[in-house]
Amino acid sequence: MKKYIISTLLLGTFLSKAQTSDSLKAHHQVTFSAYAELFYTYDFNEPANHIRQNFLYSYNRHNEVNLNLGFVKAAYQSEQLRANFALMAGTYAQDNLAAEQDALRYVNEANVGVKISKSKNLWLDAGILPSHIGWESAIGKDNVNLTRSFAAENSPYFETGAKISYTSDNGKWFVSGLVLNGWQRIAKAEGNQSISFGHQVTYKPNDKITLNSSSFIGNDKPKDEKRMRYFHDLYGNFQLTEQFSALFGFDIGAEQKSKGSDSYNIWYSPNILMKYQLNEKWALAGRAEYYNDKNGVIISTETPNGFRTFGYSLNVDYAILKNVVFRTEARGFTSRDAIFVKNNEYQKGNFFITTSLAAWF
């Protein structure tokens, strides 16, 4: 009888330890992922050096097959700690991180987060983070359209700093405040002594509606040329039917005309994006957009009307596999001034076709 009791106790202790070990494993998870997106763009203006418009930072090569973005990522998640680290390559990295130090140009993410409340979903994250601004990200498969809007290409894709964030218990509200190195910066610009700030509020009343407000406040120039910049991003994403969705976005920014000035240069960009899911394999999407930067704060043209340009696009998507998608997009620009080069002459229009093949696991 004693032997039976001892054996039972030992078995119970073993099972308890095993369950505890399984529980710990379940709450401490490391995952690895990878993403790669090849593309080909034919620009009918045929730039001789194969580098396209200077206000585009994705898919910005003409008449050549290239890698837009490829990365490998490791992520750690537990109840109290999370971390992400990703290294990347591609023309996106070349064009978007051209101002960074050589060793940093291949870093896509490098951040650590700590949960600072036992009862609430309140986190403090710091490092190189995805941007809190905009409805489009650098990862092509996650976006409605193949290429990026004017608004996305000319606002931060990434940021460096610290972020405190709160998600409500019902998951409907997300609120965050940020302290940043600058406007899409890892290292600060030489001579810059300013700290920048940001906020984000996202409201999801149900699975079909997402409303978002994000901002940036700061100076991204050297101390002697300090000019405060104020920027706000607002969008709403609506799943109107099972197949049809629409996104409405509006960005607006203001920057001092000179150090200490009470006058500001304004730029803005309204957007409409729509997607129709034909079936599990096929989808159609379109975008209409306008970007007005008359004074060249973000996009400088040195022309009388500045960058005041309409854009339109239509793309067809085909899901080859659950983790492989082939996309084709036709896109055109029409500007008030002749700002697009063709055959060594300036034109008011630009048209191009882009295809991409993205895979992830």
C-alpha positions as CSV (number, residue, x, y, z in Angstrom):
1,M,0.0,0.0,0.0
2,K,2.8,2.4,0.9
3,K,4.6,1.6,-2.3
4,Y,1.4,2.4,-4.2
5,I,1.0,5.7,-2.4
6,I,4.6,6.7,-3.0
7,S,4.4,5.7,-6.7
8,T,1.2,7.7,-7.1
9,L,2.8,10.8,-5.4
10,L,5.9,10.5,-7.6
11,L,3.8,10.2,-10.8
12,G,1.7,13.2,-9.7
13,T,4.9,15.2,-9.1
14,F,6.2,14.2,-12.5
15,L,3.0,15.1,-14.3
16,S,2.8,18.4,-12.5
17,K,6.3,19.3,-13.6
18,A,5.6,18.3,-17.1
19,Q,2.4,20.4,-17.2
20,T,4.3,23.3,-15.8
21,S,7.0,22.9,-18.4
22,D,4.4,22.7,-21.2
23,S,2.7,25.8,-19.7
24,L,6.0,27.7,-19.7
25,K,6.7,26.7,-23.3
26,A,3.2,27.9,-24.3
27,H,3.8,31.3,-22.7
28,H,7.4,31.8,-24.1
29,Q,7.3,31.6,-27.8
30,V,10.0,32.2,-30.4
31,T,8.9,32.4,-34.1
32,F,10.9,32.8,-37.3
33,S,9.5,34.2,-40.5
34,A,10.7,35.4,-43.9
35,Y,9.3,37.5,-46.8
36,A,10.5,38.2,-50.3
37,E,9.0,40.3,-53.1
38,L,10.4,40.4,-56.6
39,F,9.1,43.0,-59.0
40,Y,9.3,44.3,-62.6
41,T,8.3,47.8,-63.6
42,Y,8.0,49.2,-67.1
43,D,7.9,53.0,-67.1
44,F,6.8,54.4,-70.4
45,N,8.9,57.5,-69.9
46,E,11.9,55.2,-70.1
47,P,14.4,56.7,-67.7
48,A,17.9,56.1,-69.1
49,N,19.5,55.2,-65.7
50,H,16.7,52.9,-64.7
51,I,16.1,54.9,-61.5
52,R,12.5,56.3,-61.6
53,Q,10.9,59.2,-59.8
54,N,12.7,60.7,-56.8
55,F,9.5,60.8,-54.7
56,L,9.0,57.0,-55.1
57,Y,11.0,54.7,-52.8
58,S,9.4,51.3,-53.6
59,Y,9.5,49.4,-56.9
60,N,11.6,52.3,-58.1
61,R,13.5,50.6,-61.0
62,H,12.6,50.6,-64.6
63,N,12.8,47.7,-67.0
64,E,14.6,45.3,-64.7
65,V,13.7,42.4,-62.4
66,N,14.7,43.3,-58.9
67,L,14.0,42.6,-55.2
68,N,11.9,45.3,-53.6
69,L,12.0,43.9,-50.1
70,G,13.3,40.7,-48.6
71,F,13.7,40.1,-44.9
72,V,14.2,37.4,-42.2
73,K,12.7,38.0,-38.8
74,A,12.9,36.5,-35.3
75,A,10.2,37.3,-32.8
76,Y,9.9,36.5,-29.1
77,Q,6.7,36.7,-27.1
78,S,5.9,36.0,-23.5
79,E,3.3,37.4,-21.1
80,Q,5.7,40.1,-19.9
81,L,8.3,40.5,-22.7
82,R,8.4,40.8,-26.4
83,A,11.1,41.4,-29.0
84,N,11.6,41.6,-32.8
85,F,14.7,41.6,-34.9
86,A,14.7,41.6,-38.7
87,L,17.4,42.0,-41.3
88,M,16.5,43.1,-44.9
89,A,17.7,43.7,-48.4
90,G,16.3,45.1,-51.6
91,T,15.7,48.4,-53.4
92,Y,13.3,49.5,-50.6
93,A,16.2,49.3,-48.1
94,Q,18.5,51.1,-50.5
95,D,16.2,54.0,-51.2
96,N,14.5,54.5,-47.8
97,L,17.6,54.1,-45.6
98,A,20.1,56.0,-47.9
99,A,20.7,58.6,-45.2
100,E,21.5,56.1,-42.5
101,Q,24.9,54.7,-41.4
102,D,26.1,51.7,-43.5
103,A,25.6,49.2,-40.7
104,L,22.0,50.3,-40.1
105,R,20.8,50.1,-43.7
106,Y,19.9,46.5,-43.4
107,V,18.0,46.6,-40.2
108,N,14.2,46.4,-40.7
109,E,13.2,46.0,-37.1
110,A,15.1,45.8,-33.7
111,N,12.9,46.5,-30.7
112,V,12.1,45.2,-27.2
113,G,8.9,45.6,-25.3
114,V,8.0,45.2,-21.6
115,K,4.5,44.9,-20.2
116,I,4.2,47.4,-17.4
117,S,0.9,46.5,-15.9
118,K,-0.2,43.2,-14.4
119,S,-3.9,43.6,-15.0
120,K,-4.0,45.8,-18.2
121,N,-2.6,45.4,-21.7
122,L,-0.1,48.3,-21.2
123,W,3.3,48.0,-22.9
124,L,6.5,50.0,-23.3
125,D,8.5,49.3,-26.5
126,A,11.8,50.8,-27.6
127,G,14.0,50.5,-30.7
128,I,13.6,50.5,-34.4
129,L,9.8,50.2,-35.0
130,P,7.4,50.1,-37.9
131,S,5.8,53.5,-38.4
132,H,2.7,54.4,-36.5
133,I,1.6,56.6,-39.4
134,G,-0.3,55.5,-42.5
135,W,-2.6,52.9,-44.0
136,E,0.1,51.2,-46.1
137,S,3.3,49.4,-44.8
138,A,6.5,48.4,-46.5
139,I,5.3,44.8,-46.8
140,G,3.5,44.6,-50.1
141,K,1.2,41.6,-49.5
142,D,-0.5,43.5,-46.6
143,N,-1.6,46.5,-48.8
144,V,-4.7,47.0,-50.9
145,N,-2.6,48.1,-54.0
146,L,0.6,46.7,-55.3
147,T,2.5,50.1,-55.3
148,R,2.4,52.6,-52.5
149,S,0.5,55.9,-52.5
150,F,2.1,59.3,-52.6
151,A,1.1,59.6,-48.9
152,A,2.8,56.4,-47.9
153,E,6.0,57.0,-49.9
154,N,6.4,60.5,-48.4
155,S,5.7,59.8,-44.8
156,P,7.6,57.5,-42.4
157,Y,7.8,53.7,-43.1
158,F,9.8,53.2,-39.9
159,E,10.8,55.1,-36.8
160,T,13.2,54.9,-33.8
161,G,12.4,55.7,-30.3
162,A,10.1,54.6,-27.4
163,K,6.4,53.9,-27.4
164,I,3.9,53.4,-24.6
165,S,0.7,51.7,-25.8
166,Y,-2.6,50.5,-24.3
167,T,-5.1,48.1,-25.8
168,S,-8.5,48.0,-24.1
169,D,-9.8,44.7,-22.7
170,N,-12.4,44.4,-25.4
171,G,-9.8,45.1,-28.1
172,K,-11.8,48.0,-29.6
173,W,-9.3,50.8,-28.6
174,F,-5.6,51.1,-29.1
175,V,-3.8,54.2,-27.8
176,S,-0.1,55.1,-27.9
177,G,2.3,57.9,-27.3
178,L,5.8,58.1,-28.8
179,V,9.1,59.8,-28.3
180,L,11.1,59.7,-31.6
181,N,14.5,60.4,-33.1
182,G,12.9,62.2,-36.0
183,W,10.9,61.8,-39.2
184,Q,11.8,58.3,-40.5
185,R,15.2,58.2,-38.8
186,I,17.3,55.6,-37.1
187,A,20.2,58.0,-36.3
188,K,19.5,61.7,-35.9
189,A,20.5,64.1,-38.6
190,E,23.8,65.8,-38.0
191,G,23.4,68.9,-35.9
192,N,19.8,68.0,-34.8
193,Q,19.2,68.3,-31.1
194,S,15.4,68.0,-31.1
195,I,13.2,65.3,-29.7
196,S,10.1,64.4,-31.8
197,F,6.7,63.2,-30.6
198,G,3.8,61.2,-31.9
199,H,0.4,59.7,-31.0
200,Q,-1.9,57.0,-32.4
201,V,-5.5,56.2,-31.6
202,T,-7.2,53.3,-33.3
203,Y,-10.9,52.4,-32.8
204,K,-12.4,49.2,-34.0
205,P,-16.1,49.1,-33.1
206,N,-16.5,45.8,-34.9
207,D,-14.7,43.5,-37.4
208,K,-15.8,45.6,-40.3
209,I,-14.7,49.1,-39.3
210,T,-11.3,50.5,-38.4
211,L,-10.8,54.2,-37.6
212,N,-7.3,55.6,-37.1
213,S,-5.7,58.9,-36.1
214,S,-1.9,59.4,-35.9
215,S,0.4,62.4,-35.6
216,F,4.0,63.6,-35.7
217,I,5.4,66.7,-34.0
218,G,9.0,67.7,-34.2
219,N,12.0,69.2,-36.0
220,D,14.0,67.1,-38.4
221,K,16.7,69.7,-39.3
222,P,19.9,70.9,-37.7
223,K,19.6,73.2,-34.7
224,D,20.6,76.3,-36.7
225,E,17.8,75.6,-39.3
226,K,15.2,74.4,-36.8
227,R,11.7,74.3,-38.3
228,M,8.8,72.7,-36.5
229,R,6.8,70.1,-38.4
230,Y,3.2,69.1,-37.5
231,F,1.6,66.2,-39.3
232,H,-1.6,64.3,-39.0
233,D,-2.8,61.1,-40.6
234,L,-6.5,60.1,-40.6
235,Y,-8.1,57.1,-42.2
236,G,-11.1,54.8,-42.0
237,N,-11.2,51.2,-43.4
238,F,-14.6,49.7,-44.1
239,Q,-15.6,46.2,-45.0
240,L,-18.8,47.1,-46.8
241,T,-19.7,43.5,-47.9
242,E,-18.0,40.2,-47.7
243,Q,-16.3,40.9,-51.0
244,F,-16.0,44.7,-51.1
245,S,-13.9,47.0,-48.9
246,A,-13.0,50.7,-49.1
247,L,-10.5,52.9,-47.3
248,F,-10.6,56.7,-47.1
249,G,-7.4,58.5,-46.0
250,F,-6.3,62.0,-45.6
251,D,-2.8,63.3,-44.6
252,I,-2.0,66.9,-43.8
253,G,1.2,68.6,-42.7
254,A,2.5,72.0,-41.8
255,E,6.1,73.2,-41.4
256,Q,7.5,76.5,-40.4
257,K,8.8,78.5,-43.4
258,S,11.9,79.5,-41.5
259,K,13.3,79.2,-37.9
260,G,11.0,81.0,-35.5
261,S,8.5,81.9,-38.2
262,D,4.8,82.2,-37.6
263,S,4.1,81.3,-41.2
264,Y,3.8,77.7,-42.4
265,N,4.0,75.7,-45.6
266,I,1.1,73.3,-45.9
267,W,0.9,70.0,-47.8
268,Y,-1.9,67.4,-47.9
269,S,-3.0,64.2,-49.6
270,P,-6.5,62.7,-49.9
271,N,-6.9,59.0,-50.9
272,I,-9.6,56.5,-51.8
273,L,-8.7,52.8,-52.0
274,M,-11.2,50.1,-53.0
275,K,-10.9,46.3,-53.2
276,Y,-13.2,43.6,-54.6
277,Q,-12.4,40.0,-53.7
278,L,-13.8,37.9,-56.7
279,N,-13.0,34.6,-55.0
280,E,-10.2,32.9,-53.0
281,K,-7.8,33.3,-55.9
282,W,-8.6,36.6,-57.6
283,A,-9.0,40.2,-56.4
284,L,-9.3,43.6,-58.0
285,A,-8.2,46.9,-56.4
286,G,-8.0,50.5,-57.3
287,R,-6.8,53.8,-55.9
288,A,-7.4,57.5,-56.6
289,E,-5.1,60.0,-54.9
290,Y,-3.9,63.6,-55.0
291,Y,-0.8,65.2,-53.4
292,N,-0.5,68.9,-53.0
293,D,2.9,70.2,-51.9
294,K,3.0,73.5,-53.6
295,N,6.0,74.8,-51.5
296,G,8.1,71.7,-51.8
297,V,8.4,70.7,-48.1
298,I,8.4,67.0,-48.9
299,I,8.6,66.8,-52.7
300,S,10.6,69.6,-54.3
301,T,10.1,70.3,-58.1
302,E,11.3,74.0,-58.3
303,T,8.4,74.7,-60.6
304,P,5.7,77.5,-60.2
305,N,3.0,75.2,-58.9
306,G,5.2,72.7,-57.1
307,F,4.1,69.1,-56.7
308,R,0.4,69.1,-57.3
309,T,-0.3,65.7,-58.8
310,F,-3.2,63.3,-59.3
311,G,-2.6,59.6,-59.3
312,Y,-4.8,56.6,-60.3
313,S,-4.1,52.9,-60.4
314,L,-5.8,49.5,-60.9
315,N,-4.4,46.2,-59.9
316,V,-5.3,42.5,-60.4
317,D,-4.1,40.0,-57.8
318,Y,-3.8,36.2,-58.1
319,A,-3.1,34.0,-55.1
320,I,-1.0,31.2,-56.5
321,L,-0.8,29.6,-53.0
322,K,-1.9,30.7,-49.6
323,N,1.6,32.2,-49.1
324,V,2.4,33.2,-52.7
325,V,0.7,36.1,-54.6
326,F,1.2,37.5,-58.1
327,R,0.1,41.1,-58.6
328,T,-0.1,43.4,-61.7
329,E,-0.8,47.1,-61.5
330,A,-1.3,49.9,-64.0
331,R,-0.7,53.4,-62.6
332,G,-0.6,56.9,-64.0
333,F,0.3,60.4,-62.7
334,T,-1.0,63.8,-64.0
335,S,0.7,67.0,-62.7
336,R,-0.1,70.7,-63.0
337,D,3.5,71.4,-64.1
338,A,5.7,69.4,-66.4
339,I,7.8,67.5,-63.9
340,F,8.3,64.1,-65.5
341,V,11.3,63.5,-67.8
342,K,10.8,61.7,-71.1
343,N,13.4,61.8,-73.9
344,N,15.2,64.7,-72.2
345,E,12.0,66.7,-72.1
346,Y,9.6,67.4,-69.2
347,Q,6.1,66.1,-69.4
348,K,3.0,66.6,-67.3
349,G,2.2,62.8,-67.2
350,N,3.8,59.5,-66.4
351,F,2.4,56.0,-66.9
352,F,3.9,52.7,-65.8
353,I,3.0,49.0,-65.2
354,T,4.4,47.0,-62.3
355,T,4.2,43.3,-61.5
356,S,5.3,41.6,-58.4
357,L,5.7,38.1,-56.9
358,A,5.6,37.9,-53.1
359,A,6.2,34.8,-51.0
360,W,6.3,34.4,-47.2
361,F,6.5,31.8,-44.5
